[in-house]
Amino acid sequence: MHLRRLAARLFWAVSRWRLATEPAPARPTLLIGAPHTSNWDFVFMLAITWKLGVHIHWLGKTSLFRGWRGPIMTRLGGIPVNRDAPQKVVADVVARMRAGEVFSLVVTPDGTRSGHTHWKSGFYRIARETGMPVTLGYVDRTTMTTGLGPTFALTGDVASDMDRIRAFYADKAGARPEHRVEPRLREELAAD
């Protein structure tokens, strides 16, 4: 943990980006990483959580865990996601937490860095099924800042919860603004 904090301190000392964050949550949380528009988001996530001393796991596509990268990604807290069975990921994460594992979970609900029209709802189901609060992590190129925003419990009223999330991300552009996806679930699109 000491080496991670040192690496984070060095990153923030030389980065042209600025860490502008609320304090780290006091308990494990589901940390949303958005807008997810660049490979740099991964570096920011590590630099933020290591600086704040937050023990995390994160969800990543299975291709990140192939070959020599697998052990490194796993050591950094990665949990591979099989995109052919995303519902299994939700069940697996919930089972790990119910079995007593204690960690915050980083999820990028807008999925890969481009080509999506909506957020994936797995983060919402995991937070509701585990009782974890949600912390809104962000990257904003317009202000060259990144960090953690508010932490709150989801109510189960999807429209209201997503309105709150949309309000926070409304002025956050991501590292590559052209790839930003509006925080809206497929279920909301179907209802519109």
Backbone bond lengths (Angstrom), bond angles and torsions (degrees), N, CA, C in turn:
res aa  C-N    CA-C-N  psi(-1)  N-CA   C-N-CA  omega(-1)  CA-C   N-CA-C  phi
1 M - - - 1.443 - - 1.534 110.08 -
2 H 1.324 116.82 -36.15 1.458 120.52 -179.42 1.533 111.19 -63.54
3 L 1.345 117.08 -42.74 1.464 120.50 178.75 1.524 111.55 -64.69
4 R 1.323 116.72 -36.30 1.457 119.99 178.43 1.533 110.77 -65.30
5 R 1.303 116.30 -43.51 1.476 118.97 178.78 1.524 110.81 -64.51
6 L 1.313 116.84 -37.82 1.463 120.50 178.03 1.531 109.96 -64.93
7 A 1.339 117.21 -44.86 1.467 120.68 177.94 1.524 110.72 -60.39
8 A 1.330 116.93 -41.33 1.476 120.63 178.99 1.526 110.39 -65.40
9 R 1.304 117.88 -41.70 1.469 121.23 179.22 1.530 110.37 -61.10
10 L 1.335 116.43 -42.46 1.464 120.60 178.15 1.533 110.97 -64.90
11 F 1.331 116.36 -42.54 1.468 120.09 179.29 1.521 110.24 -58.08
12 W 1.324 117.45 -50.41 1.465 120.17 -176.97 1.527 112.18 -68.84
13 A 1.324 117.11 -25.31 1.467 120.26 178.16 1.527 111.90 -70.72
14 V 1.339 117.62 -32.05 1.465 120.24 -176.73 1.532 113.74 -105.22
15 S 1.313 117.86 -12.43 1.462 121.08 -176.55 1.525 111.25 -73.86
16 R 1.339 115.17 146.11 1.462 118.11 173.90 1.529 109.70 -83.20
17 W 1.331 116.79 -9.65 1.452 122.02 173.41 1.520 109.02 -82.50
18 R 1.329 115.63 153.75 1.458 121.15 -178.52 1.531 109.15 -118.03
19 L 1.325 115.30 138.01 1.458 121.04 176.20 1.531 107.71 -84.49
20 A 1.320 116.19 114.92 1.466 122.49 178.58 1.521 106.23 -126.56
21 T 1.320 116.40 97.29 1.457 119.62 -167.12 1.511 112.53 -135.50
22 E 1.315 114.38 152.46 1.455 120.60 166.81 1.524 106.22 -78.34
23 P 1.336 117.28 162.30 1.472 118.49 178.84 1.526 111.58 -58.35
24 A 1.323 115.27 155.20 1.465 120.37 178.36 1.522 109.42 -62.83
25 P 1.323 117.42 144.62 1.466 120.30 177.56 1.526 110.50 -59.22
26 A 1.316 116.43 148.77 1.461 121.79 -177.46 1.523 112.50 -79.17
27 R 1.322 117.24 -15.89 1.466 120.55 179.87 1.525 109.16 -136.13
28 P 1.336 117.44 167.34 1.469 119.19 178.70 1.522 111.14 -54.86
29 T 1.315 114.98 142.22 1.454 122.13 -174.64 1.515 110.12 -140.58
30 L 1.317 115.57 160.87 1.448 120.42 169.97 1.521 105.16 -93.70
31 L 1.308 115.72 111.36 1.459 121.59 -174.20 1.529 109.38 -97.01
32 I 1.317 115.97 114.95 1.461 120.31 177.73 1.520 108.72 -82.19
33 G 1.314 116.76 129.62 1.460 122.43 174.51 1.518 108.72 -105.93
34 A 1.332 116.90 106.15 1.469 120.13 -176.53 1.527 110.15 -152.86
35 P 1.274 119.04 161.24 1.459 126.65 -18.49 1.534 110.20 -64.35
36 H 1.324 115.81 136.10 1.470 121.40 179.89 1.529 107.95 -92.33
37 T 1.326 116.33 96.67 1.466 120.77 -172.77 1.519 114.43 -124.64
38 S 1.341 117.78 -1.86 1.462 120.16 -173.51 1.519 110.51 -154.17
39 N 1.322 116.92 155.30 1.466 120.67 172.76 1.525 111.18 -62.57
40 W 1.320 117.51 -23.84 1.467 121.08 178.18 1.526 111.84 -62.66
41 D 1.329 117.91 -21.78 1.462 120.82 -179.95 1.528 110.96 -57.38
42 F 1.327 116.69 -35.88 1.466 121.14 178.93 1.530 110.51 -63.47
43 V 1.323 116.27 -44.28 1.467 121.05 179.23 1.528 109.88 -64.15
44 F 1.332 116.29 -44.12 1.468 119.65 178.19 1.527 111.08 -59.76
45 M 1.339 116.41 -43.72 1.456 120.16 -179.34 1.523 111.31 -59.33
46 L 1.323 116.68 -45.79 1.464 119.35 178.20 1.529 111.04 -64.42
47 A 1.334 117.16 -44.30 1.468 120.78 -178.33 1.530 111.68 -63.46
48 I 1.315 117.02 -38.75 1.473 120.81 178.69 1.527 110.43 -67.42
49 T 1.320 116.65 -53.97 1.466 119.59 -174.54 1.525 112.21 -68.52
50 W 1.328 117.56 -36.16 1.465 119.25 177.22 1.522 110.86 -67.40
51 K 1.311 117.69 -40.56 1.467 121.39 178.54 1.528 110.95 -61.88
52 L 1.344 116.00 -41.40 1.462 120.98 -176.85 1.532 113.28 -87.39
53 G 1.334 117.21 -4.74 1.461 120.72 178.75 1.530 114.01 71.84
54 V 1.341 116.75 32.24 1.460 121.40 -179.77 1.531 108.93 -93.46
55 H 1.335 116.67 122.08 1.467 121.94 177.65 1.523 108.10 -79.34
56 I 1.328 116.72 116.99 1.461 120.69 -175.12 1.516 113.65 -124.34
57 H 1.308 113.29 156.74 1.455 124.40 159.36 1.519 104.46 -120.64
58 W 1.299 117.40 160.00 1.459 121.09 179.55 1.513 109.30 -144.17
59 L 1.323 114.98 153.47 1.453 121.11 179.64 1.517 109.28 -96.47
60 G 1.335 116.89 134.54 1.462 121.59 179.39 1.518 111.05 -144.95
61 K 1.321 115.46 153.44 1.465 119.62 -179.72 1.529 110.58 -61.43
62 T 1.319 116.37 147.72 1.465 121.56 -174.23 1.522 113.16 -58.29
63 S 1.330 117.87 -29.40 1.470 119.35 -178.72 1.527 112.15 -62.54
64 L 1.320 118.30 -23.62 1.472 121.12 177.39 1.528 111.86 -68.75
65 F 1.324 117.39 -17.42 1.458 121.75 -173.44 1.520 112.39 -105.89
66 R 1.321 117.46 10.71 1.467 120.76 -179.96 1.518 111.31 -84.99
67 G 1.316 115.21 147.54 1.465 121.27 174.57 1.521 113.44 62.45
68 W 1.329 115.05 -142.93 1.463 121.54 -175.17 1.528 112.54 -64.32
69 R 1.341 117.74 -23.00 1.467 120.28 -178.37 1.524 112.42 -73.29
70 G 1.321 117.46 -25.78 1.460 121.44 -175.66 1.514 114.80 -51.37
71 P 1.345 117.64 -56.77 1.462 118.76 -179.49 1.540 113.08 -61.74
72 I 1.321 116.55 -34.91 1.468 119.96 179.51 1.525 109.98 -67.20
73 M 1.329 116.79 -48.27 1.464 120.39 -178.74 1.528 111.17 -63.40
74 T 1.328 116.32 -39.47 1.460 119.68 178.27 1.528 110.41 -64.95
75 R 1.315 116.49 -42.31 1.474 120.50 179.19 1.532 111.56 -64.21
76 L 1.333 116.79 -29.86 1.464 121.19 177.85 1.531 112.11 -81.40
77 G 1.342 116.56 1.28 1.460 120.13 175.55 1.514 115.04 104.68
78 G 1.330 117.65 7.18 1.453 120.70 -175.50 1.512 114.42 -71.89
79 I 1.318 114.78 144.26 1.463 124.06 172.24 1.528 106.18 -122.97
80 P 1.341 118.13 116.57 1.470 119.22 -177.75 1.524 112.66 -68.76
81 V 1.328 115.40 141.73 1.464 122.76 179.26 1.517 108.59 -114.56
82 N 1.321 115.91 121.72 1.455 121.72 173.50 1.526 106.63 -85.53
83 R 1.308 117.80 110.42 1.461 121.38 -176.08 1.530 113.15 -66.42
84 D 1.333 116.70 -15.62 1.458 119.54 177.57 1.530 111.67 -79.05
85 A 1.341 117.28 -15.51 1.472 121.33 -179.36 1.534 110.26 -139.95
86 P 1.345 118.17 60.92 1.460 120.07 -176.21 1.524 113.97 -63.04
87 Q 1.339 117.84 -29.09 1.456 120.38 179.36 1.522 111.49 -64.68
88 K 1.340 117.19 -28.51 1.463 121.62 178.06 1.528 110.36 -66.48
89 V 1.319 117.41 -34.61 1.466 121.09 179.27 1.521 110.39 -62.00
90 V 1.323 116.57 -45.99 1.463 120.23 178.98 1.520 109.52 -57.88
91 A 1.325 117.39 -49.25 1.466 121.71 -179.17 1.527 111.50 -61.54
92 D 1.341 117.81 -41.83 1.468 121.41 179.91 1.531 111.89 -63.96
93 V 1.341 116.91 -44.76 1.471 120.41 -179.15 1.519 110.01 -65.76
94 V 1.318 117.25 -43.72 1.465 120.78 178.41 1.530 109.83 -60.65
95 A 1.325 117.80 -42.98 1.472 121.81 179.57 1.530 111.17 -62.70
96 R 1.324 117.67 -40.87 1.476 120.75 179.39 1.521 110.72 -62.50
97 M 1.319 116.35 -41.46 1.463 119.90 -178.82 1.527 111.40 -71.43
98 R 1.304 115.85 -39.09 1.474 119.12 178.35 1.523 111.36 -68.46
99 A 1.338 116.63 -23.53 1.467 121.07 177.76 1.527 111.63 -80.36
100 G 1.325 116.96 -3.71 1.460 119.86 174.53 1.509 116.22 109.79
101 E 1.335 118.53 -1.91 1.461 119.37 176.22 1.533 109.13 -65.71
102 V 1.322 116.19 139.07 1.457 121.17 -179.02 1.529 108.77 -119.22
103 F 1.316 116.31 113.39 1.460 121.43 178.03 1.514 109.22 -164.15
104 S 1.309 115.59 157.56 1.453 120.93 169.13 1.523 107.03 -88.73
105 L 1.315 116.00 149.65 1.458 120.67 -176.27 1.517 109.15 -119.26
106 V 1.331 116.51 124.31 1.461 121.65 176.90 1.527 108.60 -94.22
107 V 1.337 115.49 128.43 1.458 122.29 179.71 1.519 108.58 -131.76
108 T 1.321 115.74 137.29 1.465 120.51 173.51 1.519 107.10 -108.08
109 P 1.349 116.68 91.44 1.465 119.24 -172.68 1.526 115.20 -68.46
110 D 1.349 116.61 -15.36 1.459 116.57 176.09 1.518 110.58 -82.82
111 G 1.329 117.25 6.82 1.461 122.21 172.00 1.511 113.27 73.67
112 T 1.309 115.55 -138.62 1.455 120.00 -179.74 1.517 109.47 -70.15
113 R 1.300 116.65 178.34 1.456 120.73 -168.43 1.521 115.67 -79.95
114 S 1.301 119.41 -1.81 1.466 120.18 177.77 1.521 110.49 -164.75
115 G 1.318 115.94 164.95 1.446 121.03 171.77 1.518 116.26 85.14
116 H 1.327 119.60 13.50 1.457 121.15 179.86 1.518 110.31 -113.17
117 T 1.324 114.97 155.07 1.459 120.59 179.16 1.524 112.04 -110.52
118 H 1.342 116.64 -8.36 1.461 120.16 -175.67 1.537 109.91 -154.99
119 W 1.326 114.97 167.52 1.456 121.06 174.23 1.523 109.53 -85.78
120 K 1.323 115.54 151.67 1.461 120.98 173.96 1.538 107.99 -82.96
121 S 1.324 116.69 144.97 1.467 120.82 -172.27 1.525 114.74 -90.35
122 G 1.332 118.25 1.28 1.468 120.43 -179.07 1.517 112.96 -55.58
123 F 1.327 117.85 -38.76 1.464 120.35 179.78 1.527 110.56 -58.93
124 Y 1.327 115.47 -40.26 1.464 120.62 -177.59 1.530 109.94 -66.42
125 R 1.327 116.58 -45.10 1.465 120.39 -179.74 1.528 111.15 -65.17
126 I 1.327 117.79 -41.55 1.470 120.33 179.43 1.530 109.83 -63.09
127 A 1.322 117.55 -47.04 1.465 120.40 -179.13 1.527 111.20 -61.25
128 R 1.316 117.69 -43.48 1.466 120.88 -179.06 1.524 111.36 -68.13
129 E 1.333 117.40 -41.79 1.469 120.02 -176.17 1.523 113.00 -74.46
130 T 1.323 117.75 -25.32 1.468 120.21 179.82 1.524 112.54 -99.40
131 G 1.325 116.79 -14.00 1.468 119.72 -176.06 1.515 113.00 77.84
132 M 1.333 116.60 11.57 1.464 120.04 179.89 1.523 110.05 -73.63
133 P 1.331 117.00 139.89 1.461 118.14 170.53 1.532 109.51 -72.51
134 V 1.309 116.39 167.08 1.460 122.72 178.83 1.518 108.77 -109.34
135 T 1.336 116.28 133.93 1.463 121.97 173.96 1.518 107.36 -114.07
136 L 1.328 116.16 132.54 1.459 121.03 -177.13 1.527 109.90 -93.69
137 G 1.342 116.15 102.22 1.456 121.59 174.37 1.515 109.31 -89.03
138 Y 1.314 116.92 150.91 1.467 118.22 -174.54 1.517 112.88 -148.24
139 V 1.346 113.97 161.87 1.461 124.82 170.84 1.527 105.41 -133.55
140 D 1.331 117.43 129.36 1.460 120.16 -178.64 1.527 110.81 -136.08
141 R 1.328 115.30 105.04 1.465 120.77 -179.12 1.531 112.83 -65.67
142 T 1.332 117.90 -30.16 1.471 120.13 -177.05 1.530 111.48 -63.53
143 T 1.332 117.37 -31.61 1.474 120.97 178.51 1.527 111.90 -109.41
144 M 1.355 116.30 -4.32 1.470 122.28 -176.70 1.530 110.66 56.42
145 T 1.343 115.01 41.03 1.460 120.76 178.59 1.522 110.32 -123.62
146 T 1.298 114.77 158.06 1.455 122.95 175.44 1.517 107.46 -152.54
147 G 1.309 116.25 154.81 1.457 119.40 -179.89 1.509 112.08 162.99
148 L 1.341 114.42 -158.08 1.453 121.65 179.21 1.514 109.25 -110.78
149 G 1.320 114.81 136.58 1.449 121.26 174.46 1.516 109.48 -97.60
150 P 1.327 116.78 -148.78 1.462 120.38 -175.87 1.526 113.26 -69.69
151 T 1.329 114.94 157.93 1.456 124.29 173.58 1.522 107.20 -116.74
152 F 1.333 116.68 132.40 1.467 119.52 179.57 1.519 109.93 -154.35
153 A 1.320 116.06 160.98 1.459 121.80 177.63 1.523 109.01 -87.56
154 L 1.321 116.45 139.23 1.460 120.92 173.96 1.524 108.46 -73.21
155 T 1.312 116.63 144.60 1.464 121.29 -175.90 1.511 113.72 -92.77
156 G 1.333 117.74 -19.18 1.455 121.52 -172.62 1.520 111.99 96.95
157 D 1.332 115.90 -12.65 1.464 121.50 173.31 1.525 105.89 -88.98
158 V 1.327 116.01 94.66 1.459 121.45 -171.92 1.525 111.74 -55.86
159 A 1.312 117.78 -47.43 1.471 120.76 -177.48 1.518 111.05 -60.82
160 S 1.318 117.31 -44.46 1.466 120.94 -179.55 1.526 111.50 -67.02
161 D 1.332 115.99 -44.36 1.469 119.75 179.18 1.526 110.69 -62.31
162 M 1.325 116.71 -44.33 1.465 119.94 -179.65 1.528 111.55 -68.50
163 D 1.334 118.41 -32.65 1.471 120.28 174.31 1.524 110.01 -60.86
164 R 1.320 116.81 -41.42 1.469 120.84 178.64 1.534 110.56 -64.20
165 I 1.325 116.60 -42.73 1.463 121.45 178.62 1.530 110.33 -65.25
166 R 1.339 117.07 -45.01 1.465 120.86 178.94 1.527 111.46 -60.44
167 A 1.324 116.80 -40.27 1.468 120.21 -179.76 1.527 110.60 -60.99
168 F 1.328 117.09 -40.56 1.471 119.64 179.27 1.524 111.28 -66.52
169 Y 1.330 117.38 -44.40 1.463 120.95 -175.35 1.530 114.14 -84.47
170 A 1.311 118.05 -2.82 1.473 121.48 -175.24 1.525 112.82 -54.29
171 D 1.323 117.83 -36.84 1.470 120.37 -178.14 1.532 112.86 -106.79
172 K 1.326 118.17 15.67 1.465 122.43 179.61 1.530 108.53 -101.33
173 A 1.318 116.67 123.26 1.465 121.15 -171.86 1.524 114.97 -97.74
174 G 1.319 118.56 -18.71 1.457 120.21 -173.15 1.516 110.35 81.48
175 A 1.323 117.32 171.16 1.464 121.27 179.94 1.528 111.12 -70.63
176 R 1.336 117.19 -31.71 1.475 122.61 177.57 1.531 107.14 -126.02
177 P 1.327 116.86 87.04 1.467 121.76 -172.57 1.529 115.49 -52.07
178 E 1.315 117.58 -28.83 1.467 119.76 -178.47 1.529 112.68 -66.25
179 H 1.337 118.00 -14.45 1.464 122.00 -179.89 1.528 113.19 -101.85
180 R 1.316 117.09 3.42 1.464 120.83 -176.60 1.533 111.01 -65.29
181 V 1.352 115.56 138.33 1.459 122.90 177.12 1.529 107.86 -114.71
182 E 1.326 116.75 130.02 1.466 121.64 177.90 1.532 109.82 -59.62
183 P 1.343 118.31 133.07 1.471 120.63 178.33 1.537 111.52 -67.04
184 R 1.304 116.34 90.40 1.470 121.99 -179.47 1.521 107.14 -146.81
185 L 1.321 116.07 132.04 1.463 120.93 179.67 1.529 110.37 -83.05
186 R 1.318 116.08 155.03 1.470 121.05 178.70 1.531 110.23 -56.39
187 E 1.344 116.32 -38.03 1.457 120.65 179.57 1.532 111.45 -60.57
188 E 1.326 116.33 -34.56 1.462 120.06 178.35 1.516 110.99 -72.03
189 L 1.333 116.67 -38.09 1.460 120.57 178.34 1.521 110.54 -62.96
190 A 1.337 116.29 -39.76 1.460 120.79 -179.87 1.525 111.15 -66.15
191 A 1.330 116.51 -32.98 1.467 121.08 -178.43 1.529 111.99 -77.11
192 D 1.352 117.18 -22.20 1.482 120.51 -176.94 1.501 113.46 -74.01
